[in-house]
Amino acid sequence: MEVAPGVRVLAVRTPTLPPATHTNLIVVGHDDAVLVEPATPYEDEQDRALAEIAAMRDAGVRVTSLLVTHHHPDHAGGAARFAAARRQRV
């Protein structure tokens, strides 16, 4: 969901502290973009997020880098997979 020009947010299920149940992945940028919080360690949620990122790429927005704010799994759980996917699509 685009919440502002060049800012897209996707809520993904994560092992976060209650009462929260998700963490937001945020894609910032127009042509080249940054994925902030490659959060979820859950494969099904990573698949869903990667499909959204592929749709963004098809629309001209290419994720060129990742930004992880801190090491907790609800914020960095998908970093390795998202980084690998980004490298494969460059």
Secondary structure, 3 states (H helix, E strand, C coil): CEEECCEEEEEEECCCCCCCCEEEEEEEECCEEEEECCCCCCHHHHHHHHHHHHHHHHCCCEEEEEECCCCCHHHHCCHHHHHHHHHHHC
